[in-house]
Amino acid sequence: MMIAVGLCALLSLVQCVQTPMSVMTQARKAFRPLAAQSMRSCGVGLVAVTLLVLGTAPVLSIGGVVLSQLVMMLGIWQLDRKWRRDQRGAA
């Protein structure tokens, strides 16, 4: 139970960090790159959760979801950094 709560708390933390960047990316109308990042994240999540369910206790499959969200967060962070760099170059 403690593992599940810890993983869910970590998932919530990642989503809290990701959400503002995601909203700003949508506000910049960067829907296509955001969708591409979402697809990458989904692929990672499917593989991670499947492997964790097959190889470990099912409760650890939440770790696959956390990994998927980390991939999404880091991808959005890269999109945000690129946009900021481009804005500095255009100014």
PyMOL Python script that loads the backbone (N, CA, C, O; Angstrom):
from pymol import cmd

cmd.read_pdbstr("""\
ATOM      1  N   MET A   1       0.822  -1.188   0.000  1.00  0.00           N
ATOM      2  CA  MET A   1       0.000   0.000   0.000  1.00  0.00           C
ATOM      3  C   MET A   1       0.868   1.255   0.000  1.00  0.00           C
ATOM      4  O   MET A   1       0.571   2.224  -0.698  1.00  0.00           O
ATOM      5  N   MET A   2       1.934   1.230   0.783  1.00  0.00           N
ATOM      6  CA  MET A   2       2.817   2.399   0.851  1.00  0.00           C
ATOM      7  C   MET A   2       3.498   2.659  -0.490  1.00  0.00           C
ATOM      8  O   MET A   2       3.707   3.810  -0.872  1.00  0.00           O
ATOM      9  N   ILE A   3       3.837   1.598  -1.195  1.00  0.00           N
ATOM     10  CA  ILE A   3       4.465   1.745  -2.507  1.00  0.00           C
ATOM     11  C   ILE A   3       3.482   2.407  -3.472  1.00  0.00           C
ATOM     12  O   ILE A   3       3.851   3.326  -4.204  1.00  0.00           O
ATOM     13  N   ALA A   4       2.256   1.950  -3.473  1.00  0.00           N
ATOM     14  CA  ALA A   4       1.239   2.524  -4.367  1.00  0.00           C
ATOM     15  C   ALA A   4       1.012   3.997  -4.051  1.00  0.00           C
ATOM     16  O   ALA A   4       0.920   4.818  -4.963  1.00  0.00           O
ATOM     17  N   VAL A   5       0.922   4.333  -2.784  1.00  0.00           N
ATOM     18  CA  VAL A   5       0.715   5.733  -2.393  1.00  0.00           C
ATOM     19  C   VAL A   5       1.909   6.579  -2.808  1.00  0.00           C
ATOM     20  O   VAL A   5       1.745   7.688  -3.316  1.00  0.00           O
ATOM     21  N   GLY A   6       3.114   6.053  -2.590  1.00  0.00           N
ATOM     22  CA  GLY A   6       4.315   6.788  -2.977  1.00  0.00           C
ATOM     23  C   GLY A   6       4.396   7.028  -4.481  1.00  0.00           C
ATOM     24  O   GLY A   6       4.725   8.126  -4.929  1.00  0.00           O
ATOM     25  N   LEU A   7       4.091   5.987  -5.252  1.00  0.00           N
ATOM     26  CA  LEU A   7       4.121   6.133  -6.711  1.00  0.00           C
ATOM     27  C   LEU A   7       3.039   7.096  -7.203  1.00  0.00           C
ATOM     28  O   LEU A   7       3.272   7.883  -8.121  1.00  0.00           O
ATOM     29  N   CYS A   8       1.869   7.031  -6.596  1.00  0.00           N
ATOM     30  CA  CYS A   8       0.796   7.959  -6.975  1.00  0.00           C
ATOM     31  C   CYS A   8       1.156   9.392  -6.601  1.00  0.00           C
ATOM     32  O   CYS A   8       0.826  10.324  -7.334  1.00  0.00           O
ATOM     33  N   ALA A   9       1.826   9.575  -5.470  1.00  0.00           N
ATOM     34  CA  ALA A   9       2.269  10.906  -5.074  1.00  0.00           C
ATOM     35  C   ALA A   9       3.314  11.434  -6.061  1.00  0.00           C
ATOM     36  O   ALA A   9       3.291  12.607  -6.434  1.00  0.00           O
ATOM     37  N   LEU A  10       4.219  10.565  -6.472  1.00  0.00           N
ATOM     38  CA  LEU A  10       5.227  10.953  -7.462  1.00  0.00           C
ATOM     39  C   LEU A  10       4.568  11.311  -8.789  1.00  0.00           C
ATOM     40  O   LEU A  10       4.961  12.281  -9.437  1.00  0.00           O
ATOM     41  N   LEU A  11       3.578  10.542  -9.191  1.00  0.00           N
ATOM     42  CA  LEU A  11       2.831  10.819 -10.408  1.00  0.00           C
ATOM     43  C   LEU A  11       2.157  12.188 -10.322  1.00  0.00           C
ATOM     44  O   LEU A  11       2.188  12.960 -11.280  1.00  0.00           O
ATOM     45  N   SER A  12       1.562  12.479  -9.195  1.00  0.00           N
ATOM     46  CA  SER A  12       0.913  13.785  -9.009  1.00  0.00           C
ATOM     47  C   SER A  12       1.922  14.921  -9.077  1.00  0.00           C
ATOM     48  O   SER A  12       1.642  15.968  -9.659  1.00  0.00           O
ATOM     49  N   LEU A  13       3.083  14.722  -8.491  1.00  0.00           N
ATOM     50  CA  LEU A  13       4.129  15.740  -8.528  1.00  0.00           C
ATOM     51  C   LEU A  13       4.570  16.021  -9.962  1.00  0.00           C
ATOM     52  O   LEU A  13       4.693  17.177 -10.366  1.00  0.00           O
ATOM     53  N   VAL A  14       4.803  14.967 -10.719  1.00  0.00           N
ATOM     54  CA  VAL A  14       5.222  15.126 -12.117  1.00  0.00           C
ATOM     55  C   VAL A  14       4.145  15.870 -12.906  1.00  0.00           C
ATOM     56  O   VAL A  14       4.462  16.756 -13.700  1.00  0.00           O
ATOM     57  N   GLN A  15       2.893  15.521 -12.697  1.00  0.00           N
ATOM     58  CA  GLN A  15       1.806  16.180 -13.415  1.00  0.00           C
ATOM     59  C   GLN A  15       1.675  17.647 -13.014  1.00  0.00           C
ATOM     60  O   GLN A  15       1.344  18.490 -13.847  1.00  0.00           O
ATOM     61  N   CYS A  16       1.930  17.953 -11.751  1.00  0.00           N
ATOM     62  CA  CYS A  16       1.880  19.351 -11.305  1.00  0.00           C
ATOM     63  C   CYS A  16       2.977  20.188 -11.962  1.00  0.00           C
ATOM     64  O   CYS A  16       2.762  21.356 -12.284  1.00  0.00           O
ATOM     65  N   VAL A  17       4.143  19.592 -12.160  1.00  0.00           N
ATOM     66  CA  VAL A  17       5.234  20.299 -12.830  1.00  0.00           C
ATOM     67  C   VAL A  17       4.937  20.432 -14.325  1.00  0.00           C
ATOM     68  O   VAL A  17       5.230  21.460 -14.936  1.00  0.00           O
ATOM     69  N   GLN A  18       4.363  19.398 -14.896  1.00  0.00           N
ATOM     70  CA  GLN A  18       4.115  19.354 -16.337  1.00  0.00           C
ATOM     71  C   GLN A  18       2.983  20.277 -16.782  1.00  0.00           C
ATOM     72  O   GLN A  18       3.070  20.872 -17.857  1.00  0.00           O
ATOM     73  N   THR A  19       1.951  20.409 -16.006  1.00  0.00           N
ATOM     74  CA  THR A  19       0.737  21.101 -16.433  1.00  0.00           C
ATOM     75  C   THR A  19       0.964  22.549 -16.866  1.00  0.00           C
ATOM     76  O   THR A  19       0.479  22.926 -17.933  1.00  0.00           O
ATOM     77  N   PRO A  20       1.673  23.383 -16.097  1.00  0.00           N
ATOM     78  CA  PRO A  20       1.862  24.767 -16.567  1.00  0.00           C
ATOM     79  C   PRO A  20       2.602  24.846 -17.898  1.00  0.00           C
ATOM     80  O   PRO A  20       2.253  25.658 -18.755  1.00  0.00           O
ATOM     81  N   MET A  21       3.624  24.006 -18.076  1.00  0.00           N
ATOM     82  CA  MET A  21       4.351  24.013 -19.348  1.00  0.00           C
ATOM     83  C   MET A  21       3.448  23.558 -20.488  1.00  0.00           C
ATOM     84  O   MET A  21       3.516  24.097 -21.593  1.00  0.00           O
ATOM     85  N   SER A  22       2.611  22.576 -20.220  1.00  0.00           N
ATOM     86  CA  SER A  22       1.699  22.074 -21.234  1.00  0.00           C
ATOM     87  C   SER A  22       0.691  23.148 -21.641  1.00  0.00           C
ATOM     88  O   SER A  22       0.400  23.323 -22.824  1.00  0.00           O
ATOM     89  N   VAL A  23       0.167  23.857 -20.656  1.00  0.00           N
ATOM     90  CA  VAL A  23      -0.799  24.926 -20.936  1.00  0.00           C
ATOM     91  C   VAL A  23      -0.150  26.017 -21.779  1.00  0.00           C
ATOM     92  O   VAL A  23      -0.750  26.509 -22.735  1.00  0.00           O
ATOM     93  N   MET A  24       1.066  26.393 -21.428  1.00  0.00           N
ATOM     94  CA  MET A  24       1.754  27.433 -22.201  1.00  0.00           C
ATOM     95  C   MET A  24       2.065  26.953 -23.626  1.00  0.00           C
ATOM     96  O   MET A  24       1.991  27.730 -24.578  1.00  0.00           O
ATOM     97  N   THR A  25       2.408  25.693 -23.760  1.00  0.00           N
ATOM     98  CA  THR A  25       2.666  25.142 -25.091  1.00  0.00           C
ATOM     99  C   THR A  25       1.393  25.171 -25.930  1.00  0.00           C
ATOM    100  O   THR A  25       1.441  25.486 -27.118  1.00  0.00           O
ATOM    101  N   GLN A  26       0.264  24.847 -25.325  1.00  0.00           N
ATOM    102  CA  GLN A  26      -1.010  24.921 -26.042  1.00  0.00           C
ATOM    103  C   GLN A  26      -1.362  26.364 -26.381  1.00  0.00           C
ATOM    104  O   GLN A  26      -1.904  26.631 -27.454  1.00  0.00           O
ATOM    105  N   ALA A  27      -1.065  27.289 -25.487  1.00  0.00           N
ATOM    106  CA  ALA A  27      -1.362  28.701 -25.741  1.00  0.00           C
ATOM    107  C   ALA A  27      -0.553  29.234 -26.921  1.00  0.00           C
ATOM    108  O   ALA A  27      -0.992  30.147 -27.621  1.00  0.00           O
ATOM    109  N   ARG A  28       0.630  28.659 -27.137  1.00  0.00           N
ATOM    110  CA  ARG A  28       1.464  29.062 -28.286  1.00  0.00           C
ATOM    111  C   ARG A  28       1.033  28.353 -29.568  1.00  0.00           C
ATOM    112  O   ARG A  28       1.660  28.506 -30.616  1.00  0.00           O
ATOM    113  N   LYS A  29      -0.044  27.576 -29.470  1.00  0.00           N
ATOM    114  CA  LYS A  29      -0.600  26.836 -30.608  1.00  0.00           C
ATOM    115  C   LYS A  29       0.379  25.800 -31.172  1.00  0.00           C
ATOM    116  O   LYS A  29       0.412  25.558 -32.378  1.00  0.00           O
ATOM    117  N   ALA A  30       1.164  25.203 -30.298  1.00  0.00           N
ATOM    118  CA  ALA A  30       2.114  24.166 -30.702  1.00  0.00           C
ATOM    119  C   ALA A  30       1.474  22.791 -30.487  1.00  0.00           C
ATOM    120  O   ALA A  30       2.018  21.933 -29.792  1.00  0.00           O
ATOM    121  N   PHE A  31       0.311  22.611 -31.100  1.00  0.00           N
ATOM    122  CA  PHE A  31      -0.444  21.378 -30.878  1.00  0.00           C
ATOM    123  C   PHE A  31       0.230  20.160 -31.495  1.00  0.00           C
ATOM    124  O   PHE A  31       0.235  19.085 -30.897  1.00  0.00           O
ATOM    125  N   ARG A  32       0.790  20.319 -32.672  1.00  0.00           N
ATOM    126  CA  ARG A  32       1.405  19.177 -33.361  1.00  0.00           C
ATOM    127  C   ARG A  32       2.618  18.631 -32.580  1.00  0.00           C
ATOM    128  O   ARG A  32       2.696  17.423 -32.354  1.00  0.00           O
ATOM    129  N   PRO A  33       3.566  19.494 -32.161  1.00  0.00           N
ATOM    130  CA  PRO A  33       4.682  18.964 -31.360  1.00  0.00           C
ATOM    131  C   PRO A  33       4.219  18.366 -30.025  1.00  0.00           C
ATOM    132  O   PRO A  33       4.784  17.382 -29.548  1.00  0.00           O
ATOM    133  N   LEU A  34       3.201  18.963 -29.440  1.00  0.00           N
ATOM    134  CA  LEU A  34       2.671  18.453 -28.183  1.00  0.00           C
ATOM    135  C   LEU A  34       2.033  17.077 -28.393  1.00  0.00           C
ATOM    136  O   LEU A  34       2.196  16.181 -27.565  1.00  0.00           O
ATOM    137  N   ALA A  35       1.319  16.917 -29.485  1.00  0.00           N
ATOM    138  CA  ALA A  35       0.705  15.620 -29.805  1.00  0.00           C
ATOM    139  C   ALA A  35       1.777  14.567 -30.093  1.00  0.00           C
ATOM    140  O   ALA A  35       1.638  13.412 -29.689  1.00  0.00           O
ATOM    141  N   ALA A  36       2.840  14.962 -30.787  1.00  0.00           N
ATOM    142  CA  ALA A  36       3.933  14.021 -31.068  1.00  0.00           C
ATOM    143  C   ALA A  36       4.586  13.569 -29.769  1.00  0.00           C
ATOM    144  O   ALA A  36       4.903  12.391 -29.605  1.00  0.00           O
ATOM    145  N   GLN A  37       4.786  14.499 -28.856  1.00  0.00           N
ATOM    146  CA  GLN A  37       5.368  14.144 -27.570  1.00  0.00           C
ATOM    147  C   GLN A  37       4.434  13.221 -26.791  1.00  0.00           C
ATOM    148  O   GLN A  37       4.887  12.297 -26.115  1.00  0.00           O
ATOM    149  N   SER A  38       3.164  13.468 -26.886  1.00  0.00           N
ATOM    150  CA  SER A  38       2.181  12.621 -26.215  1.00  0.00           C
ATOM    151  C   SER A  38       2.230  11.192 -26.756  1.00  0.00           C
ATOM    152  O   SER A  38       2.114  10.233 -25.993  1.00  0.00           O
ATOM    153  N   MET A  39       2.399  11.050 -28.052  1.00  0.00           N
ATOM    154  CA  MET A  39       2.486   9.716 -28.661  1.00  0.00           C
ATOM    155  C   MET A  39       3.740   8.983 -28.192  1.00  0.00           C
ATOM    156  O   MET A  39       3.691   7.786 -27.910  1.00  0.00           O
ATOM    157  N   ARG A  40       4.873   9.702 -28.107  1.00  0.00           N
ATOM    158  CA  ARG A  40       6.100   9.081 -27.600  1.00  0.00           C
ATOM    159  C   ARG A  40       5.896   8.613 -26.160  1.00  0.00           C
ATOM    160  O   ARG A  40       6.264   7.497 -25.793  1.00  0.00           O
ATOM    161  N   SER A  41       5.312   9.476 -25.370  1.00  0.00           N
ATOM    162  CA  SER A  41       5.057   9.158 -23.965  1.00  0.00           C
ATOM    163  C   SER A  41       4.142   7.942 -23.841  1.00  0.00           C
ATOM    164  O   SER A  41       4.359   7.079 -22.991  1.00  0.00           O
ATOM    165  N   CYS A  42       3.141   7.879 -24.676  1.00  0.00           N
ATOM    166  CA  CYS A  42       2.195   6.764 -24.660  1.00  0.00           C
ATOM    167  C   CYS A  42       2.907   5.449 -24.984  1.00  0.00           C
ATOM    168  O   CYS A  42       2.665   4.433 -24.333  1.00  0.00           O
ATOM    169  N   GLY A  43       3.777   5.472 -25.980  1.00  0.00           N
ATOM    170  CA  GLY A  43       4.541   4.275 -26.336  1.00  0.00           C
ATOM    171  C   GLY A  43       5.416   3.796 -25.194  1.00  0.00           C
ATOM    172  O   GLY A  43       5.464   2.605 -24.887  1.00  0.00           O
ATOM    173  N   VAL A  44       6.108   4.739 -24.569  1.00  0.00           N
ATOM    174  CA  VAL A  44       6.948   4.392 -23.412  1.00  0.00           C
ATOM    175  C   VAL A  44       6.090   3.796 -22.294  1.00  0.00           C
ATOM    176  O   VAL A  44       6.465   2.798 -21.677  1.00  0.00           O
ATOM    177  N   GLY A  45       4.945   4.413 -22.044  1.00  0.00           N
ATOM    178  CA  GLY A  45       4.058   3.936 -20.986  1.00  0.00           C
ATOM    179  C   GLY A  45       3.540   2.534 -21.247  1.00  0.00           C
ATOM    180  O   GLY A  45       3.517   1.700 -20.342  1.00  0.00           O
ATOM    181  N   LEU A  46       3.125   2.269 -22.474  1.00  0.00           N
ATOM    182  CA  LEU A  46       2.619   0.934 -22.812  1.00  0.00           C
ATOM    183  C   LEU A  46       3.674  -0.140 -22.588  1.00  0.00           C
ATOM    184  O   LEU A  46       3.398  -1.186 -22.001  1.00  0.00           O
ATOM    185  N   VAL A  47       4.885   0.131 -23.062  1.00  0.00           N
ATOM    186  CA  VAL A  47       5.962  -0.848 -22.902  1.00  0.00           C
ATOM    187  C   VAL A  47       6.317  -1.008 -21.430  1.00  0.00           C
ATOM    188  O   VAL A  47       6.446  -2.131 -20.943  1.00  0.00           O
ATOM    189  N   ALA A  48       6.477   0.109 -20.716  1.00  0.00           N
ATOM    190  CA  ALA A  48       6.886   0.048 -19.310  1.00  0.00           C
ATOM    191  C   ALA A  48       5.853  -0.667 -18.446  1.00  0.00           C
ATOM    192  O   ALA A  48       6.202  -1.531 -17.641  1.00  0.00           O
ATOM    193  N   VAL A  49       4.598  -0.309 -18.612  1.00  0.00           N
ATOM    194  CA  VAL A  49       3.549  -0.948 -17.797  1.00  0.00           C
ATOM    195  C   VAL A  49       3.452  -2.438 -18.124  1.00  0.00           C
ATOM    196  O   VAL A  49       3.316  -3.264 -17.221  1.00  0.00           O
ATOM    197  N   THR A  50       3.522  -2.777 -19.390  1.00  0.00           N
ATOM    198  CA  THR A  50       3.452  -4.198 -19.779  1.00  0.00           C
ATOM    199  C   THR A  50       4.597  -4.987 -19.155  1.00  0.00           C
ATOM    200  O   THR A  50       4.380  -6.057 -18.588  1.00  0.00           O
ATOM    201  N   LEU A  51       5.808  -4.462 -19.258  1.00  0.00           N
ATOM    202  CA  LEU A  51       6.958  -5.172 -18.699  1.00  0.00           C
ATOM    203  C   LEU A  51       6.871  -5.274 -17.180  1.00  0.00           C
ATOM    204  O   LEU A  51       7.209  -6.306 -16.601  1.00  0.00           O
ATOM    205  N   LEU A  52       6.419  -4.205 -16.542  1.00  0.00           N
ATOM    206  CA  LEU A  52       6.306  -4.242 -15.089  1.00  0.00           C
ATOM    207  C   LEU A  52       5.219  -5.213 -14.618  1.00  0.00           C
ATOM    208  O   LEU A  52       5.397  -5.906 -13.616  1.00  0.00           O
ATOM    209  N   VAL A  53       4.113  -5.262 -15.328  1.00  0.00           N
ATOM    210  CA  VAL A  53       3.047  -6.201 -14.951  1.00  0.00           C
ATOM    211  C   VAL A  53       3.507  -7.639 -15.141  1.00  0.00           C
ATOM    212  O   VAL A  53       3.199  -8.509 -14.326  1.00  0.00           O
ATOM    213  N   LEU A  54       4.243  -7.884 -16.215  1.00  0.00           N
ATOM    214  CA  LEU A  54       4.704  -9.243 -16.490  1.00  0.00           C
ATOM    215  C   LEU A  54       5.852  -9.673 -15.581  1.00  0.00           C
ATOM    216  O   LEU A  54       6.008 -10.858 -15.287  1.00  0.00           O
ATOM    217  N   GLY A  55       6.655  -8.705 -15.139  1.00  0.00           N
ATOM    218  CA  GLY A  55       7.863  -9.073 -14.415  1.00  0.00           C
ATOM    219  C   GLY A  55       7.878  -8.787 -12.928  1.00  0.00           C
ATOM    220  O   GLY A  55       8.755  -9.277 -12.217  1.00  0.00           O
ATOM    221  N   THR A  56       6.931  -8.007 -12.443  1.00  0.00           N
ATOM    222  CA  THR A  56       6.959  -7.633 -11.026  1.00  0.00           C
ATOM    223  C   THR A  56       5.541  -7.676 -10.456  1.00  0.00           C
ATOM    224  O   THR A  56       4.600  -8.143 -11.097  1.00  0.00           O
ATOM    225  N   ALA A  57       5.429  -7.182  -9.255  1.00  0.00           N
ATOM    226  CA  ALA A  57       4.104  -7.083  -8.631  1.00  0.00           C
ATOM    227  C   ALA A  57       3.272  -6.048  -9.386  1.00  0.00           C
ATOM    228  O   ALA A  57       3.799  -5.008  -9.780  1.00  0.00           O
ATOM    229  N   PRO A  58       2.003  -6.312  -9.590  1.00  0.00           N
ATOM    230  CA  PRO A  58       1.156  -5.381 -10.358  1.00  0.00           C
ATOM    231  C   PRO A  58       1.141  -3.950  -9.824  1.00  0.00           C
ATOM    232  O   PRO A  58       0.972  -3.008 -10.599  1.00  0.00           O
ATOM    233  N   VAL A  59       1.312  -3.774  -8.526  1.00  0.00           N
ATOM    234  CA  VAL A  59       1.286  -2.423  -7.970  1.00  0.00           C
ATOM    235  C   VAL A  59       2.428  -1.577  -8.545  1.00  0.00           C
ATOM    236  O   VAL A  59       2.310  -0.355  -8.640  1.00  0.00           O
ATOM    237  N   LEU A  60       3.516  -2.219  -8.920  1.00  0.00           N
ATOM    238  CA  LEU A  60       4.647  -1.472  -9.473  1.00  0.00           C
ATOM    239  C   LEU A  60       4.377  -0.968 -10.887  1.00  0.00           C
ATOM    240  O   LEU A  60       5.148  -0.169 -11.419  1.00  0.00           O
ATOM    241  N   SER A  61       3.293  -1.429 -11.496  1.00  0.00           N
ATOM    242  CA  SER A  61       2.958  -0.932 -12.835  1.00  0.00           C
ATOM    243  C   SER A  61       2.671   0.574 -12.815  1.00  0.00           C
ATOM    244  O   SER A  61       2.749   1.238 -13.848  1.00  0.00           O
ATOM    245  N   ILE A  62       2.343   1.099 -11.650  1.00  0.00           N
ATOM    246  CA  ILE A  62       2.153   2.549 -11.528  1.00  0.00           C
ATOM    247  C   ILE A  62       3.461   3.254 -11.884  1.00  0.00           C
ATOM    248  O   ILE A  62       3.455   4.380 -12.381  1.00  0.00           O
ATOM    249  N   GLY A  63       4.570   2.585 -11.625  1.00  0.00           N
ATOM    250  CA  GLY A  63       5.875   3.132 -12.003  1.00  0.00           C
ATOM    251  C   GLY A  63       5.993   3.340 -13.508  1.00  0.00           C
ATOM    252  O   GLY A  63       6.660   4.275 -13.949  1.00  0.00           O
ATOM    253  N   GLY A  64       5.363   2.491 -14.292  1.00  0.00           N
ATOM    254  CA  GLY A  64       5.355   2.668 -15.742  1.00  0.00           C
ATOM    255  C   GLY A  64       4.598   3.913 -16.150  1.00  0.00           C
ATOM    256  O   GLY A  64       4.988   4.610 -17.086  1.00  0.00           O
ATOM    257  N   VAL A  65       3.516   4.190 -15.447  1.00  0.00           N
ATOM    258  CA  VAL A  65       2.742   5.404 -15.718  1.00  0.00           C
ATOM    259  C   VAL A  65       3.569   6.629 -15.329  1.00  0.00           C
ATOM    260  O   VAL A  65       3.569   7.638 -16.034  1.00  0.00           O
ATOM    261  N   VAL A  66       4.272   6.531 -14.201  1.00  0.00           N
ATOM    262  CA  VAL A  66       5.152   7.631 -13.774  1.00  0.00           C
ATOM    263  C   VAL A  66       6.226   7.863 -14.826  1.00  0.00           C
ATOM    264  O   VAL A  66       6.502   9.007 -15.186  1.00  0.00           O
ATOM    265  N   LEU A  67       6.833   6.795 -15.320  1.00  0.00           N
ATOM    266  CA  LEU A  67       7.863   6.926 -16.362  1.00  0.00           C
ATOM    267  C   LEU A  67       7.294   7.590 -17.603  1.00  0.00           C
ATOM    268  O   LEU A  67       7.929   8.466 -18.191  1.00  0.00           O
ATOM    269  N   SER A  68       6.107   7.180 -18.000  1.00  0.00           N
ATOM    270  CA  SER A  68       5.446   7.774 -19.159  1.00  0.00           C
ATOM    271  C   SER A  68       5.239   9.279 -18.962  1.00  0.00           C
ATOM    272  O   SER A  68       5.491  10.067 -19.873  1.00  0.00           O
ATOM    273  N   GLN A  69       4.788   9.666 -17.792  1.00  0.00           N
ATOM    274  CA  GLN A  69       4.565  11.085 -17.516  1.00  0.00           C
ATOM    275  C   GLN A  69       5.876  11.857 -17.433  1.00  0.00           C
ATOM    276  O   GLN A  69       5.930  13.027 -17.812  1.00  0.00           O
ATOM    277  N   LEU A  70       6.931  11.213 -16.940  1.00  0.00           N
ATOM    278  CA  LEU A  70       8.249  11.860 -16.931  1.00  0.00           C
ATOM    279  C   LEU A  70       8.726  12.128 -18.353  1.00  0.00           C
ATOM    280  O   LEU A  70       9.265  13.196 -18.644  1.00  0.00           O
ATOM    281  N   VAL A  71       8.524  11.153 -19.236  1.00  0.00           N
ATOM    282  CA  VAL A  71       8.892  11.336 -20.648  1.00  0.00           C
ATOM    283  C   VAL A  71       8.102  12.512 -21.234  1.00  0.00           C
ATOM    284  O   VAL A  71       8.660  13.345 -21.949  1.00  0.00           O
ATOM    285  N   MET A  72       6.815  12.574 -20.929  1.00  0.00           N
ATOM    286  CA  MET A  72       5.975  13.670 -21.407  1.00  0.00           C
ATOM    287  C   MET A  72       6.457  15.003 -20.851  1.00  0.00           C
ATOM    288  O   MET A  72       6.583  15.978 -21.592  1.00  0.00           O
ATOM    289  N   MET A  73       6.728  15.050 -19.551  1.00  0.00           N
ATOM    290  CA  MET A  73       7.172  16.286 -18.919  1.00  0.00           C
ATOM    291  C   MET A  73       8.490  16.763 -19.519  1.00  0.00           C
ATOM    292  O   MET A  73       8.637  17.944 -19.831  1.00  0.00           O
ATOM    293  N   LEU A  74       9.442  15.859 -19.681  1.00  0.00           N
ATOM    294  CA  LEU A  74      10.735  16.249 -20.241  1.00  0.00           C
ATOM    295  C   LEU A  74      10.609  16.694 -21.692  1.00  0.00           C
ATOM    296  O   LEU A  74      11.298  17.617 -22.125  1.00  0.00           O
ATOM    297  N   GLY A  75       9.735  16.042 -22.438  1.00  0.00           N
ATOM    298  CA  GLY A  75       9.504  16.463 -23.826  1.00  0.00           C
ATOM    299  C   GLY A  75       8.891  17.846 -23.912  1.00  0.00           C
ATOM    300  O   GLY A  75       9.290  18.648 -24.756  1.00  0.00           O
ATOM    301  N   ILE A  76       7.932  18.135 -23.056  1.00  0.00           N
ATOM    302  CA  ILE A  76       7.315  19.463 -23.040  1.00  0.00           C
ATOM    303  C   ILE A  76       8.332  20.494 -22.584  1.00  0.00           C
ATOM    304  O   ILE A  76       8.359  21.613 -23.097  1.00  0.00           O
ATOM    305  N   TRP A  77       9.168  20.124 -21.625  1.00  0.00           N
ATOM    306  CA  TRP A  77      10.219  21.021 -21.155  1.00  0.00           C
ATOM    307  C   TRP A  77      11.167  21.371 -22.299  1.00  0.00           C
ATOM    308  O   TRP A  77      11.579  22.523 -22.432  1.00  0.00           O
ATOM    309  N   GLN A  78      11.518  20.378 -23.132  1.00  0.00           N
ATOM    310  CA  GLN A  78      12.369  20.642 -24.294  1.00  0.00           C
ATOM    311  C   GLN A  78      11.667  21.561 -25.291  1.00  0.00           C
ATOM    312  O   GLN A  78      12.294  22.470 -25.836  1.00  0.00           O
ATOM    313  N   LEU A  79      10.389  21.342 -25.534  1.00  0.00           N
ATOM    314  CA  LEU A  79       9.633  22.221 -26.429  1.00  0.00           C
ATOM    315  C   LEU A  79       9.641  23.649 -25.897  1.00  0.00           C
ATOM    316  O   LEU A  79       9.811  24.604 -26.654  1.00  0.00           O
ATOM    317  N   ASP A  80       9.456  23.784 -24.593  1.00  0.00           N
ATOM    318  CA  ASP A  80       9.445  25.100 -23.960  1.00  0.00           C
ATOM    319  C   ASP A  80      10.805  25.774 -24.079  1.00  0.00           C
ATOM    320  O   ASP A  80      10.881  26.960 -24.401  1.00  0.00           O
ATOM    321  N   ARG A  81      11.870  25.038 -23.825  1.00  0.00           N
ATOM    322  CA  ARG A  81      13.227  25.607 -23.941  1.00  0.00           C
ATOM    323  C   ARG A  81      13.513  26.047 -25.371  1.00  0.00           C
ATOM    324  O   ARG A  81      14.087  27.113 -25.590  1.00  0.00           O
ATOM    325  N   LYS A  82      13.114  25.232 -26.345  1.00  0.00           N
ATOM    326  CA  LYS A  82      13.344  25.581 -27.753  1.00  0.00           C
ATOM    327  C   LYS A  82      12.585  26.857 -28.106  1.00  0.00           C
ATOM    328  O   LYS A  82      13.132  27.736 -28.772  1.00  0.00           O
ATOM    329  N   TRP A  83      11.347  26.966 -27.673  1.00  0.00           N
ATOM    330  CA  TRP A  83      10.558  28.154 -27.965  1.00  0.00           C
ATOM    331  C   TRP A  83      11.197  29.394 -27.346  1.00  0.00           C
ATOM    332  O   TRP A  83      11.283  30.441 -27.987  1.00  0.00           O
ATOM    333  N   ARG A  84      11.645  29.270 -26.096  1.00  0.00           N
ATOM    334  CA  ARG A  84      12.295  30.409 -25.431  1.00  0.00           C
ATOM    335  C   ARG A  84      13.585  30.812 -26.125  1.00  0.00           C
ATOM    336  O   ARG A  84      13.871  31.999 -26.276  1.00  0.00           O
ATOM    337  N   ARG A  85      14.363  29.821 -26.547  1.00  0.00           N
ATOM    338  CA  ARG A  85      15.602  30.099 -27.281  1.00  0.00           C
ATOM    339  C   ARG A  85      15.301  30.811 -28.597  1.00  0.00           C
ATOM    340  O   ARG A  85      15.991  31.760 -28.968  1.00  0.00           O
ATOM    341  N   ASP A  86      14.268  30.349 -29.299  1.00  0.00           N
ATOM    342  CA  ASP A  86      13.870  30.975 -30.562  1.00  0.00           C
ATOM    343  C   ASP A  86      13.399  32.399 -30.351  1.00  0.00           C
ATOM    344  O   ASP A  86      13.658  33.274 -31.178  1.00  0.00           O
ATOM    345  N   GLN A  87      12.701  32.637 -29.236  1.00  0.00           N
ATOM    346  CA  GLN A  87      12.214  33.986 -28.941  1.00  0.00           C
ATOM    347  C   GLN A  87      13.364  34.934 -28.644  1.00  0.00           C
ATOM    348  O   GLN A  87      13.330  36.095 -29.051  1.00  0.00           O
ATOM    349  N   ARG A  88      14.381  34.455 -27.940  1.00  0.00           N
ATOM    350  CA  ARG A  88      15.554  35.290 -27.661  1.00  0.00           C
ATOM    351  C   ARG A  88      16.309  35.597 -28.959  1.00  0.00           C
ATOM    352  O   ARG A  88      16.825  36.700 -29.138  1.00  0.00           O
ATOM    353  N   GLY A  89      16.368  34.617 -29.854  1.00  0.00           N
ATOM    354  CA  GLY A  89      17.066  34.822 -31.127  1.00  0.00           C
ATOM    355  C   GLY A  89      16.325  35.797 -32.037  1.00  0.00           C
ATOM    356  O   GLY A  89      16.950  36.513 -32.819  1.00  0.00           O
ATOM    357  N   ALA A  90      14.983  35.830 -31.938  1.00  0.00           N
ATOM    358  CA  ALA A  90      14.183  36.700 -32.796  1.00  0.00           C
ATOM    359  C   ALA A  90      14.173  38.141 -32.273  1.00  0.00           C
ATOM    360  O   ALA A  90      13.863  39.071 -33.018  1.00  0.00           O
ATOM    361  N   ALA A  91      14.506  38.320 -31.016  1.00  0.00           N
ATOM    362  CA  ALA A  91      14.448  39.667 -30.405  1.00  0.00           C
ATOM    363  C   ALA A  91      15.683  40.487 -30.664  1.00  0.00           C
ATOM    364  O   ALA A  91      15.771  41.630 -30.214  1.00  0.00           O
TER     365      ALA A  91
END
""", "prot")
cmd.dss("prot")
cmd.show_as("cartoon", "prot")
cmd.util.cbc("prot")
cmd.orient("prot")
